[in-house]
Amino acid sequence: MAQVTGHGGGVWSLKVPIPDNPLGHTLVHLLDTDAGPVLIDTGWDDPTSWDTLSDGLRALGTSVNDIHGVVITHHHPDHHGLSGRVREASGAWIAMHAADTEVVRRTRASRPGVWLGYLTAKLTAAGAPEEHLAPLRAARASGRTRTLP
């Protein structure tokens, strides 16, 4: 069930879950504009997150297909994970800071697996437990490098 909060002035927030994460959720905001609804962030790329986002938008009388634009606050997967899927469904424009855009470009230009290798090395150095690293190692070894476990 989508948790939607109205803030007045055509602004709503939706709690979009981040599965298996102690943060619990990302607050995605919907702005009602003259050109159509605009999302601020989209949430984590996960079927449950997508369903919650879709349900929340329906509860507000709109749908993913109606989204006019998306503003990404920063380049973290819990904030922009569903932005591509929103654009596919709606044709929405996506905006983010130039520095975040460069991160996306650099990541896409890297050889497959480079990002997972980098992420695994950083998490190892930070002392992450092996049970958190194993899915990343397995994804890299299997060639599943477009989405993170």
Backbone torsions as a table, in degrees:
resi	resn	phi	psi	omega
1	MET	NA	129.3	-178.3
2	ALA	-73.6	136.4	174.4
3	GLN	-101.7	110.7	-175.8
4	VAL	-117.6	134.4	178.6
5	THR	-126.0	129.0	175.6
6	GLY	-88.1	135.3	-179.9
7	HIS	-112.9	1.5	-178.7
8	GLY	86.3	159.0	177.0
9	GLY	65.5	25.1	179.2
10	GLY	79.1	26.7	179.5
11	VAL	-122.2	128.7	177.7
12	TRP	-131.0	155.1	171.3
13	SER	-122.0	146.5	179.1
14	LEU	-126.2	130.5	175.6
15	LYS	-83.5	110.4	180.0
16	VAL	-106.2	121.2	-172.9
17	PRO	-66.8	149.3	168.6
18	ILE	-111.4	100.7	-174.8
19	PRO	-59.6	141.5	175.3
20	ASP	54.9	39.8	-178.9
21	ASN	-136.9	133.5	-178.1
22	PRO	-64.3	-18.9	176.2
23	LEU	-64.5	-31.0	175.5
24	GLY	86.7	-48.7	-176.0
25	HIS	-160.4	164.2	169.4
26	THR	-113.0	138.1	173.0
27	LEU	-85.2	114.0	174.7
28	VAL	-99.1	133.8	-179.1
29	HIS	-109.5	144.7	175.3
30	LEU	-115.0	127.4	176.4
31	LEU	-111.0	129.4	176.0
32	ASP	-86.5	113.5	-179.9
33	THR	-117.9	165.4	178.5
34	ASP	-61.7	-29.5	-179.5
35	ALA	-84.5	-14.2	-178.1
36	GLY	132.9	173.2	-175.6
37	PRO	-67.1	139.2	177.7
38	VAL	-122.5	131.6	176.3
39	LEU	-93.8	141.1	167.8
40	ILE	-105.5	107.0	-174.1
41	ASP	70.4	166.0	-175.3
42	THR	-132.8	-20.7	-179.2
43	GLY	100.9	174.0	-176.5
44	TRP	-69.6	142.7	179.1
45	ASP	-77.8	93.2	-178.1
46	ASP	-155.7	144.9	-179.6
47	PRO	-57.0	-39.2	179.4
48	THR	-65.9	-40.7	178.2
49	SER	-63.8	-44.4	178.6
50	TRP	-59.4	-46.2	-179.5
51	ASP	-62.8	-40.4	179.4
52	THR	-66.1	-43.8	176.8
53	LEU	-59.9	-48.0	179.8
54	SER	-60.6	-44.8	179.4
55	ASP	-63.2	-41.3	179.5
56	GLY	-63.9	-42.3	178.3
57	LEU	-64.6	-40.3	176.8
58	ARG	-62.3	-39.7	179.1
59	ALA	-62.8	-24.0	178.4
60	LEU	-93.9	7.2	176.6
61	GLY	81.9	20.3	178.0
62	THR	-136.7	-171.3	178.0
63	SER	-149.4	168.6	176.7
64	VAL	-56.9	-37.0	-178.6
65	ASN	-62.5	-22.3	-176.9
66	ASP	-91.0	-5.4	-174.8
67	ILE	-64.8	128.3	-179.3
68	HIS	-88.2	-36.4	-178.0
69	GLY	-157.6	163.5	178.9
70	VAL	-134.5	128.7	173.3
71	VAL	-109.7	122.9	179.2
72	ILE	-96.8	122.8	-177.0
73	THR	-72.3	-36.6	177.3
74	HIS	-165.2	160.8	-172.7
75	HIS	-84.1	74.7	169.2
76	HIS	-126.9	141.9	-174.6
77	PRO	-62.8	-21.5	176.7
78	ASP	-78.5	-9.6	178.3
79	HIS	-105.9	-29.2	-177.7
80	HIS	-123.1	5.8	-173.7
81	GLY	-55.5	-35.9	-177.4
82	LEU	-98.3	5.1	-174.2
83	SER	-62.8	-40.7	178.3
84	GLY	-63.4	-40.7	179.4
85	ARG	-67.1	-37.6	176.1
86	VAL	-62.5	-44.5	-179.8
87	ARG	-63.3	-40.7	178.1
88	GLU	-60.2	-39.4	-177.3
89	ALA	-76.3	-30.5	-169.2
90	SER	-121.8	-19.4	-172.7
91	GLY	78.2	14.2	-176.9
92	ALA	-61.6	148.7	169.8
93	TRP	-77.4	156.2	177.5
94	ILE	-128.1	131.8	179.3
95	ALA	-124.6	141.6	173.2
96	MET	-154.2	165.5	179.8
97	HIS	-61.4	148.7	-178.7
98	ALA	-57.1	-36.5	179.2
99	ALA	-65.3	-39.1	177.2
100	ASP	-69.5	-37.5	176.4
101	THR	-59.7	-39.9	179.1
102	GLU	-64.9	-36.6	175.9
103	VAL	-61.2	-44.3	179.3
104	VAL	-62.0	-47.4	-179.6
105	ARG	-61.2	-45.1	-179.2
106	ARG	-63.8	-41.5	179.2
107	THR	-64.0	-44.8	-179.8
108	ARG	-67.1	-29.1	-179.1
109	ALA	-81.4	-14.0	-178.6
110	SER	-72.6	153.0	174.1
111	ARG	-60.5	148.2	177.9
112	PRO	-54.2	137.8	177.2
113	GLY	90.6	-16.1	-178.3
114	VAL	-61.7	-45.7	-179.1
115	TRP	-62.6	-44.8	179.2
116	LEU	-62.8	-38.3	177.3
117	GLY	-63.7	-44.3	178.5
118	TYR	-61.7	-49.1	-178.4
119	LEU	-61.7	-44.4	179.6
120	THR	-62.2	-42.8	179.0
121	ALA	-63.3	-43.4	179.5
122	LYS	-63.9	-44.0	179.8
123	LEU	-66.8	-37.0	176.5
124	THR	-62.0	-47.1	-180.0
125	ALA	-62.6	-29.8	-179.6
126	ALA	-83.9	-3.8	177.2
127	GLY	89.7	21.1	179.1
128	ALA	-61.6	141.1	179.4
129	PRO	-69.0	152.4	-176.8
130	GLU	-57.9	-34.0	-179.5
131	GLU	-65.1	-21.1	175.2
132	HIS	-87.2	-26.2	-179.0
133	LEU	-84.8	-31.1	-175.3
134	ALA	-55.1	-44.5	179.3
135	PRO	-63.6	-33.4	177.8
136	LEU	-68.9	-43.9	177.9
137	ARG	-61.6	-43.0	-179.3
138	ALA	-64.5	-40.9	179.0
139	ALA	-62.6	-43.6	-179.9
140	ARG	-65.1	-43.9	-179.0
141	ALA	-64.5	-32.8	-177.7
142	SER	-85.0	-9.2	-178.0
143	GLY	86.3	4.4	178.3
144	ARG	-84.0	84.7	-172.1
145	THR	-113.5	1.8	-178.5
146	ARG	-87.3	-25.0	176.9
147	THR	-129.4	147.0	178.9
148	LEU	-90.5	141.8	175.4
149	PRO	-68.5	NA	NA
